[in-house]
Amino acid sequence: MPRHRAHAGRRLAGLLWLLGAVGAQAGTVSKQMDMPGLMRIPAGAFIMGSDAVEREMAYHLDELAYREPVTREQEWYAAELPRQSAKTGAFCIMATAVTNRQYAAFIAATRHRAPGVDRKTWISYGLIHPYQSTVRFAWKVHRPPAGREDHPVVLVSLADAQRYAAWLTRQTGQHWRLPTEPEWEKAVRGTDGRAFPWGAEFDPHKLNSADDGGFDSTPAGQFARGRGPFGLLDGAGQVYEWTGTMQGRARAIVKGGSWDDRGCGVCRPAARHSRPVGIKH
């Protein structure tokens, strides 16, 4: 039952930082474009949020997958923002989520605590996944798990993500941060309000979800057919991503869905959930 999900990753975007770097100042966008893997998102309006028709479609997809109305009964999509026109400035964002290999450079340079969580802390989160499910994602001696160097980094808190962005800012001389929820949503779905990055209809072959995946994370960018209008990869499924948008003082919005979600209503760009800022998932 999909009450809580165990893993959240980040995408880096230039003034946009998905654990993501978002390029904040218009004048720095061209410089950020010199960095590999960055996508430029133009300033202007886009369609954000969902309407009743889209949410009903999401619940229907989930019911077909779970064979019971679990997400409807738990009102998973009731808190989505209403479909509306919103605006952002121009920014750059990384085309894929931050990988273990990229994060390892930060760990090596700063000796910041490596991604991982102990059993007692994990149990305190109250998630449905057993502690053993985290073991294959945890780092050992400041090194990522063997064979997962190009997978998105997970088991990081919001503060970890922000520390990484600050370090990358110092290393590059460019400003990096987490994207806001509107920035993230525009980058992933484009401007026309489509339900999924690739279009209006769900296609299990275009994302890493439990519908057609290996029930595990994959190397970043592997699902090229699921790219969005601006070229971003893995915006649906794969791992949840922190945004810089807070919900109250102690929770932040996460987006994107995960490899262990099915349906996949929660993988839509309009779907939104909040997580405690200190959680590592």
C-alpha distance (Angstrom), angle and dihedral (degrees) to the residues before:
residue distance angle dihedral
M1 . . .
P2 3.79 . .
R3 3.77 100.7 .
H4 3.81 96.7 128.3
R5 3.77 131.9 6.9
A6 3.74 125.0 -137.8
H7 3.78 106.5 -146.0
A8 3.79 135.0 52.9
G9 3.77 124.3 177.4
R10 3.75 133.9 -178.0
R11 3.76 137.7 -127.7
L12 3.78 121.5 -147.9
A13 3.73 121.1 -133.5
G14 3.93 131.5 176.6
L15 3.85 106.3 -110.6
L16 3.66 72.8 -7.7
W17 3.66 117.5 69.6
L18 3.73 114.1 -170.0
L19 3.35 82.0 -177.9
G20 3.26 36.5 -43.4
A21 3.67 125.9 139.0
V22 3.70 117.9 -121.4
G23 3.74 117.6 -163.4
A24 3.75 101.8 -134.3
Q25 3.73 105.6 -173.1
A26 3.78 119.1 56.9
G27 3.79 90.3 -138.7
T28 3.80 92.8 61.1
V29 3.80 97.4 50.4
S30 3.80 94.7 91.0
K31 3.81 91.3 51.4
Q32 3.77 91.3 50.2
M33 3.78 89.7 52.6
D34 3.81 88.0 65.8
M35 3.79 87.8 69.9
P36 3.81 115.8 89.1
G37 3.77 119.4 -105.4
L38 3.80 98.0 19.6
M39 3.78 122.8 136.7
R40 3.80 122.9 -156.9
I41 3.80 115.6 -133.8
P42 3.83 112.7 -163.2
A43 3.77 124.3 -131.1
G44 3.78 118.0 -103.4
A45 3.76 145.7 70.2
F46 3.80 129.4 -32.4
I47 3.79 137.6 169.8
M48 3.80 111.8 -97.5
G49 3.80 132.2 -176.9
S50 3.80 129.8 13.1
D51 3.78 141.9 -86.4
A52 3.81 130.6 -137.7
V53 3.81 91.9 -91.3
E54 3.81 93.2 56.5
R55 3.79 93.3 45.0
E56 3.79 91.4 50.2
M57 3.80 89.2 51.3
A58 3.81 88.9 52.1
Y59 3.80 93.4 51.1
H60 3.81 90.2 47.8
L61 3.81 92.2 52.4
D62 3.80 90.3 50.0
E63 3.80 92.9 48.9
L64 3.79 91.0 52.9
A65 3.81 90.0 52.1
Y66 3.80 100.6 40.8
R67 3.81 95.3 32.9
E68 3.77 89.0 -135.9
P69 3.84 134.3 68.3
V70 3.80 94.6 -108.4
T71 3.82 98.1 138.8
R72 3.82 91.1 43.2
E73 3.80 92.2 51.1
Q74 3.80 90.2 49.0
E75 3.83 90.6 45.5
W76 3.77 92.6 -130.0
Y77 3.79 94.7 171.8
A78 3.81 100.5 36.5
A79 3.82 92.0 98.3
E80 3.80 96.2 54.4
L81 3.77 115.6 124.6
P82 3.83 114.3 -102.8
R83 3.78 116.4 -99.8
Q84 3.79 105.5 -89.3
S85 3.78 145.9 144.3
A86 3.81 112.3 -94.3
K87 3.81 133.6 174.2
T88 3.80 136.6 -140.8
G89 3.76 134.7 178.9
A90 3.80 121.3 -115.4
F91 3.79 116.3 -76.1
C92 3.78 143.9 157.7
I93 3.78 124.5 -121.7
M94 3.79 134.2 -175.4
A95 3.78 113.3 -99.3
T96 3.82 93.4 -132.1
A97 3.77 138.4 23.5
V98 3.80 119.6 -80.1
T99 3.79 107.4 -87.5
N100 3.78 131.8 -141.3
R101 3.81 88.3 -110.2
Q102 3.82 91.8 56.0
Y103 3.78 93.1 44.0
A104 3.82 90.6 49.4
A105 3.80 90.7 67.4
F106 3.82 88.6 58.3
I107 3.81 92.2 48.0
A108 3.81 92.4 48.6
A109 3.80 93.1 48.6
T110 3.81 98.8 44.0
R111 3.83 105.5 22.9
H112 3.79 86.4 -132.3
R113 3.80 112.6 168.4
A114 3.79 110.6 -77.7
P115 3.83 121.4 -120.5
G116 3.76 111.6 -80.9
V117 3.79 144.7 96.9
D118 3.80 133.6 -140.1
R119 3.78 123.4 -123.0
K120 3.82 96.3 -107.6
T121 3.79 93.1 51.3
W122 3.79 92.4 45.9
I123 3.79 92.2 52.2
S124 3.82 89.8 50.1
Y125 3.83 89.5 60.9
G126 3.81 90.0 67.8
L127 3.81 94.0 -138.9
I128 3.79 121.8 156.8
H129 3.80 94.2 -126.1
P130 3.82 116.0 92.4
Y131 3.79 118.8 -117.7
Q132 3.80 89.8 -112.3
S133 3.81 89.3 67.3
T134 3.82 89.9 68.7
V135 3.79 97.3 53.4
R136 3.80 97.7 86.2
F137 3.83 90.2 54.3
A138 3.82 97.6 47.5
W139 3.80 120.8 102.8
K140 3.80 124.3 -125.3
V141 3.82 123.3 -147.6
H142 3.81 91.8 -12.5
R143 3.78 93.0 -54.3
P144 3.81 128.2 112.1
P145 3.80 119.9 -115.6
A146 3.81 112.2 -77.7
G147 3.78 112.4 -95.7
R148 3.82 92.8 17.5
E149 3.78 98.9 83.5
D150 3.81 92.3 115.9
H151 3.81 96.5 41.3
P152 3.83 118.3 102.2
V153 3.78 112.6 -87.2
V154 3.81 113.1 -109.7
L155 3.82 138.1 172.3
V156 3.81 90.5 65.4
S157 3.80 127.8 131.3
L158 3.78 126.3 -137.3
A159 3.80 89.1 -100.6
D160 3.82 90.7 52.2
A161 3.80 89.3 52.9
Q162 3.79 91.7 49.2
R163 3.81 92.0 48.4
Y164 3.79 89.9 52.6
A165 3.81 90.7 50.7
A166 3.81 91.2 49.8
W167 3.81 90.9 49.8
L168 3.80 92.0 49.0
T169 3.80 89.2 49.9
R170 3.80 90.0 55.6
Q171 3.78 92.7 46.5
T172 3.80 96.9 48.6
G173 3.80 103.8 28.9
Q174 3.80 87.8 -127.9
H175 3.77 126.3 109.5
W176 3.79 115.9 -105.3
R177 3.79 128.3 180.0
L178 3.78 142.5 144.5
P179 3.80 114.5 -75.9
T180 3.76 119.7 -111.8
E181 3.79 116.3 -115.3
P182 3.85 92.8 -100.2
E183 3.81 91.4 48.8
W184 3.79 92.0 48.9
E185 3.79 93.3 47.7
K186 3.80 94.6 48.1
A187 3.81 92.1 48.1
V188 3.81 92.0 50.9
R189 3.82 103.7 40.4
G190 3.79 103.0 24.9
T191 3.78 124.2 -138.5
D192 3.82 105.6 -56.8
G193 3.81 100.3 72.9
R194 3.82 96.5 -114.8
A195 3.79 116.1 174.7
F196 3.82 94.7 -126.2
P197 3.82 132.1 24.1
W198 3.82 91.2 -103.9
G199 3.81 99.2 41.0
A200 3.79 147.1 -67.2
E201 3.82 100.4 -48.1
F202 3.79 128.9 69.1
D203 3.82 114.3 -116.1
P204 3.82 116.1 -176.9
H205 3.81 91.1 -159.0
K206 3.82 92.6 64.2
L207 3.81 100.0 62.6
N208 3.77 143.0 33.6
S209 3.80 104.0 -104.2
A210 3.79 134.0 129.8
D211 3.82 88.7 -96.5
D212 3.80 94.3 77.9
G213 3.80 106.6 -9.4
G214 3.77 136.3 98.6
F215 3.81 93.8 -102.8
D216 3.78 91.2 -109.0
S217 3.78 139.2 79.2
T218 3.81 117.5 -84.3
P219 3.81 134.4 -154.6
A220 3.80 109.1 -67.4
G221 3.80 115.3 -90.9
Q222 3.78 97.0 16.9
F223 3.83 94.2 129.6
A224 3.79 97.7 65.9
R225 3.82 93.3 161.6
G226 3.78 89.0 65.1
R227 3.80 96.7 58.5
G228 3.80 117.2 134.1
P229 3.82 128.9 -122.7
F230 3.81 92.1 -86.2
G231 3.80 93.7 46.1
L232 3.80 100.8 -100.9
L233 3.79 116.4 150.8
D234 3.81 130.4 -147.9
G235 3.79 93.3 15.8
A236 3.80 87.4 138.7
G237 3.81 119.5 49.8
Q238 3.83 124.7 -17.9
V239 3.85 98.5 92.0
Y240 3.79 136.7 -14.4
E241 3.79 114.2 -103.9
W242 3.77 129.9 -142.8
T243 3.79 117.8 -125.6
G244 3.78 127.9 -164.2
T245 3.80 92.0 -118.0
M246 3.79 113.4 109.8
Q247 3.78 127.7 -150.0
G248 3.75 103.2 -155.4
R249 3.79 119.1 -33.9
A250 3.80 100.8 -58.4
R251 3.81 107.2 34.6
A252 3.81 133.2 66.7
I253 3.80 131.5 -161.1
V254 3.81 117.3 -103.7
K255 3.80 123.3 -165.7
G256 3.77 143.4 -172.7
G257 3.80 109.5 49.2
S258 3.78 126.4 -115.7
W259 3.79 146.2 -101.1
D260 3.81 89.8 -98.7
D261 3.82 96.1 53.1
R262 3.75 120.1 97.2
G263 3.78 133.3 -168.6
C264 2.98 86.6 39.9
G265 3.78 107.8 -129.6
V266 3.79 92.7 122.8
C267 3.83 90.6 57.4
R268 3.82 92.2 65.9
P269 3.83 114.5 110.2
A270 3.82 90.1 -123.3
A271 3.82 92.7 57.1
R272 3.79 113.5 101.1
H273 3.78 137.7 -178.9
S274 3.78 133.4 170.1
R275 3.79 128.5 -131.4
P276 3.82 132.1 -169.4
V277 3.81 107.5 -92.0
G278 3.80 92.8 -125.2
I279 3.78 97.1 53.1
K280 3.82 118.7 112.6
H281 3.77 109.2 -152.1
